[in-house]
Amino acid sequence: MGAEQDILLFFLTIKLYFMLKKTLKTSVALLFIGTGSFAQWGGSATTTGDTYRDGNVGIGTTTPATQLHINTQNYGSILLGDNSAGGVAITKEADSRLAIWNSGVFGQSQTERFTISASGSVGIGTGPNVIRKLTVSINSQNDGLWLSNTAQKDITLQTNSSQGAWNGLTQAGDHMLMWKTSTIDNPNAGALVIGPWCNGSKGLRITYDGNVGIGTANPGEFKLAVEGKIAARGVKVTNTSFADYVFDSTYVLRPLSNLENYINQNKHLPGIPSAKEVKKEGGFELATMNVKLLEKIEELTLYVIELKKENEQMKKEIKEIRKK
């Protein structure tokens, strides 16, 4: 019985040998296949070393068209940094827009900061809602557009003003700003102001109701108020009223004697405001005054014509007297 067991054990040992030999061949083949598959990658095999390859890398595609080609059906993303508050993601959305996200866990609480739509429109802080070629969403005091050069002559678009420092802007002469006023800038809260910080009265102000002030912080009821001189090549006053009614046959010309009495008593022409009235009203209406001045010129013309007629008549009478 012991001899039979020895023979059986011998045959089992031979069979186990051939099985192990076959397994070893398969393992070696897989090793060579694996080595061939990953031979195109180079660099360190550790997680801290550099990894590189020659040619293009494709994710989701077997035919990469560039150095890194990510092919997805709906959207794809690249995550930079830790997937937390400091992470930044670049995604291709389902509507083919490019979006940059940050401040949150990707896919859960991130905020879309920058967007380029499929048509080429750009949005900053707008999310997917880009309604113009460039749309900037302004939600806080420090939001806005800031254009600066090396000379520190800044042009800044702000949403609101405050008594505090504007991002370090303290010199009125160095910074040209555009901002929407708050209640501290009364009068005319809610106005758009363009001018040096800390001295908005020297710039331009457009109030909420459309009045414009240049060199003044308070245009008041005027559509355009200018504190200073105005230079222009021409000014056109659109006024339908004019003074040609003086030459109408029904117009009553005041006698010169009556006019003299009026001037002696009132110290100004009839129909023309006095210096006291102009001062009280803070000025006069240019269009109305031009019509009044033209009216006086036309009346003066009629007086001259009348005097000429009287002069001609007197000459005629004198000539008749000399003949006699």
C-alpha positions in Angstrom: 0.0 0.0 0.0 2.9 2.3 0.7 4.3 1.8 -2.8 1.0 2.8 -4.5 0.9 6.0 -2.4 4.4 6.9 -3.5 3.5 6.3 -7.2 0.4 8.6 -6.9 2.4 11.3 -5.2 5.0 11.1 -8.0 2.4 11.7 -10.7 0.7 14.6 -8.7 4.1 16.2 -8.4 4.7 16.0 -12.1 1.3 17.5 -12.9 1.8 20.3 -10.4 5.1 21.1 -12.1 3.6 21.5 -15.5 0.8 23.7 -14.1 3.3 26.0 -12.4 5.3 26.1 -15.6 2.3 27.2 -17.6 1.4 29.8 -15.1 4.9 31.2 -15.1 4.8 31.5 -18.9 1.5 33.4 -18.8 2.8 35.8 -16.1 6.0 36.5 -18.1 3.8 37.2 -21.2 1.6 39.5 -19.3 4.6 41.3 -17.9 6.0 41.9 -21.4 2.6 43.1 -22.7 2.3 45.4 -19.7 5.8 46.7 -20.2 5.1 47.3 -23.9 1.8 49.1 -23.1 3.4 51.6 -20.7 6.7 51.9 -22.4 5.5 55.1 -24.1 5.4 56.9 -20.7 8.6 58.2 -19.2 9.8 59.8 -16.0 9.7 58.7 -12.4 7.6 55.8 -11.3 6.9 57.5 -8.0 4.0 59.9 -7.3 6.4 62.8 -6.6 8.5 62.5 -9.8 7.9 64.0 -13.3 5.8 62.1 -15.8 6.1 62.8 -19.5 5.5 61.3 -22.9 6.1 62.1 -26.5 3.0 62.8 -28.6 -0.6 63.7 -27.7 -2.6 62.6 -24.7 -6.3 61.7 -25.2 -8.9 61.3 -22.5 -12.1 59.8 -23.8 -10.6 59.6 -27.3 -8.1 57.3 -29.1 -7.3 60.0 -31.6 -6.1 63.1 -29.6 -5.9 66.2 -31.8 -3.5 68.1 -29.6 -1.2 67.7 -26.6 -4.2 67.2 -24.3 -7.5 66.3 -25.8 -10.5 65.6 -23.5 -13.5 64.3 -25.3 -16.9 64.3 -23.6 -20.5 64.1 -24.8 -21.9 66.8 -22.5 -19.3 68.6 -20.5 -15.7 68.2 -19.4 -13.6 69.7 -16.7 -10.1 70.3 -15.4 -9.7 70.8 -11.7 -6.7 72.9 -10.4 -5.7 72.7 -6.8 -7.5 71.2 -3.9 -11.2 70.4 -4.3 -12.1 72.9 -1.6 -12.5 76.6 -1.2 -9.1 77.1 -3.0 -9.9 74.9 -6.0 -10.4 76.3 -9.5 -12.2 74.4 -12.3 -12.3 75.0 -16.0 -15.3 73.4 -17.7 -16.8 73.0 -21.1 -20.6 73.1 -20.4 -23.4 71.3 -22.2 -24.2 74.6 -24.1 -20.6 74.7 -25.4 -19.6 77.7 -23.2 -16.3 77.8 -21.4 -16.6 78.5 -17.7 -14.1 79.1 -14.9 -15.3 78.2 -11.4 -13.8 78.7 -7.9 -14.6 79.0 -4.1 -16.2 75.7 -3.3 -16.3 71.9 -3.8 -16.5 71.1 -7.5 -19.9 70.0 -8.6 -21.5 71.1 -5.3 -20.8 74.7 -4.2 -18.6 76.3 -6.7 -19.3 79.8 -8.2 -19.0 80.5 -11.9 -16.7 83.5 -12.2 -15.8 83.8 -15.9 -17.8 82.7 -19.0 -17.2 82.6 -22.7 -20.3 81.7 -24.6 -20.5 79.6 -27.7 -21.0 82.8 -29.7 -18.0 84.5 -28.2 -19.6 86.7 -25.6 -17.7 87.2 -22.4 -19.2 87.4 -18.9 -17.5 88.3 -15.6 -19.4 87.4 -12.5 -22.6 86.7 -14.6 -22.8 83.0 -14.6 -24.2 81.6 -17.8 -26.3 84.7 -18.5 -24.2 86.8 -20.9 -26.4 89.3 -22.7 -23.7 91.5 -24.4 -20.3 90.9 -26.0 -18.9 91.9 -22.6 -21.1 91.7 -19.5 -19.8 92.5 -16.0 -22.0 91.8 -13.0 -21.4 94.3 -10.2 -22.7 93.2 -6.9 -20.6 95.0 -4.3 -18.7 98.3 -3.6 -15.4 96.9 -4.8 -16.7 95.3 -8.0 -16.1 97.1 -11.2 -13.6 97.7 -14.0 -10.1 99.0 -13.1 -7.8 100.3 -15.8 -4.3 101.3 -14.7 -1.0 102.2 -16.2 2.5 102.5 -14.8 2.1 106.2 -14.1 -0.7 105.4 -11.6 -3.3 107.5 -13.5 -6.1 105.1 -13.0 -9.6 105.0 -14.5 -11.9 103.0 -12.2 -15.5 102.1 -12.6 -17.1 101.7 -9.2 -20.6 100.9 -8.0 -20.7 102.9 -4.8 -18.7 105.4 -2.8 -17.8 105.4 0.9 -16.0 107.5 3.4 -13.2 104.9 3.6 -10.2 104.3 1.3 -11.0 103.1 -2.2 -8.6 100.2 -2.5 -5.8 102.6 -1.3 -6.8 105.5 -3.5 -6.2 108.7 -1.5 -4.7 111.3 -3.9 -7.4 113.2 -5.8 -5.1 114.2 -8.6 -3.9 110.7 -9.5 -7.1 108.8 -10.0 -10.0 109.4 -12.3 -13.0 107.4 -11.1 -16.5 106.6 -12.3 -18.9 105.7 -9.5 -22.6 105.7 -8.5 -23.1 107.9 -5.5 -24.6 106.7 -2.2 -26.4 108.8 0.3 -23.2 110.3 1.7 -22.7 112.1 -1.6 -26.0 114.1 -1.4 -27.4 116.0 -3.1 -28.5 113.8 -6.0 -27.8 110.4 -4.4 -27.7 107.7 -7.0 -26.0 109.9 -9.6 -23.2 108.7 -11.9 -20.0 110.7 -11.2 -16.8 110.9 -13.4 -14.0 112.8 -11.8 -11.1 112.7 -9.3 -11.8 110.8 -6.1 -12.4 113.0 -3.0 -13.5 115.9 -5.3 -16.3 114.7 -7.5 -17.6 118.3 -7.9 -14.7 119.0 -10.3 -15.8 116.2 -12.6 -19.0 115.4 -14.4 -22.2 114.3 -12.6 -25.3 112.8 -14.2 -28.2 112.6 -11.8 -30.8 109.9 -11.6 -33.3 112.1 -13.5 -30.9 112.9 -16.3 -29.6 116.3 -15.3 -25.9 116.9 -16.0 -23.5 118.9 -13.9 -19.9 119.9 -15.0 -17.8 121.3 -12.3 -20.6 121.2 -9.9 -22.0 118.5 -7.6 -25.5 119.9 -7.8 -27.0 120.6 -11.3 -30.4 121.2 -9.6 -33.3 121.4 -12.0 -31.2 122.3 -15.0 -30.6 119.6 -17.7 -27.0 121.0 -18.0 -25.3 123.1 -15.3 -21.7 124.3 -15.9 -19.6 125.9 -13.2 -17.2 127.9 -15.3 -16.9 129.2 -18.9 -18.2 127.5 -22.0 -16.4 127.6 -25.3 -18.2 126.6 -28.5 -18.0 127.2 -32.2 -21.7 127.6 -32.4 -24.8 127.4 -30.2 -28.3 126.8 -31.7 -31.3 127.7 -29.6 -34.4 125.9 -30.7 -37.1 128.5 -29.9 -40.2 128.8 -32.0 -41.0 132.3 -30.8 -39.4 135.3 -32.5 -39.8 139.1 -32.5 -41.1 139.8 -36.1 -44.5 140.7 -34.5 -43.0 144.2 -34.0 -43.3 144.8 -37.8 -47.0 143.8 -37.8 -49.4 146.6 -38.7 -51.3 146.0 -35.5 -48.3 146.4 -33.2 -48.5 149.6 -31.1 -45.2 151.4 -30.9 -44.8 153.3 -27.6 -44.3 157.0 -28.2 -40.8 158.2 -27.5 -42.0 160.7 -24.8 -43.7 157.8 -23.1 -40.6 155.6 -23.4 -38.5 158.4 -21.9 -40.8 158.7 -18.9 -40.7 154.9 -18.3 -36.9 154.8 -18.4 -36.6 157.7 -16.1 -38.9 156.0 -13.6 -37.8 152.4 -13.8 -34.1 152.6 -15.0 -34.6 149.9 -17.6 -36.4 149.3 -20.9 -40.0 148.1 -20.8 -40.3 144.3 -21.2 -36.7 143.8 -20.1 -36.0 142.5 -16.5 -34.1 144.9 -14.2 -30.7 144.0 -12.7 -32.4 143.4 -9.3 -34.8 140.9 -10.9 -31.9 139.0 -12.8 -30.0 138.7 -9.5 -33.0 137.5 -7.6 -33.8 134.8 -10.2 -30.1 133.8 -10.5 -29.8 134.7 -14.1 -32.1 134.9 -17.2 -33.4 132.6 -19.9 -31.1 133.0 -22.9 -33.8 132.3 -25.5 -36.3 134.6 -24.0 -33.8 137.4 -23.6 -32.6 137.1 -27.2 -36.2 137.5 -28.4 -36.7 140.5 -26.1 -33.4 142.1 -27.3 -34.4 141.6 -30.9 -37.8 143.1 -30.1 -36.0 146.3 -28.8 -33.8 146.4 -31.9 -36.8 146.2 -34.2 -38.6 148.9 -32.2 -35.5 151.1 -32.4 -35.5 150.5 -36.2 -39.1 151.8 -36.4 -38.2 154.8 -34.2 -35.3 155.6 -36.6 -37.6 155.2 -39.6 -40.1 157.5 -38.0 -37.5 160.1 -37.1 -36.2 160.0 -40.6 -39.6 160.7 -42.0 -40.0 163.6 -39.6 -36.5 164.9 -40.6 -37.4 164.7 -44.3 -40.6 166.6 -43.7 -38.7 169.3 -41.7 -36.2 169.7 -44.5 -39.0 170.1 -47.0 -40.7 172.7 -44.8 -37.4 174.6 -44.3 -36.8 174.6 -48.0 -40.2 176.1 -48.7 -39.7 178.8 -46.1 -36.4 179.8 -47.7 -38.0 180.2 -51.0 -40.5 182.7 -49.6 
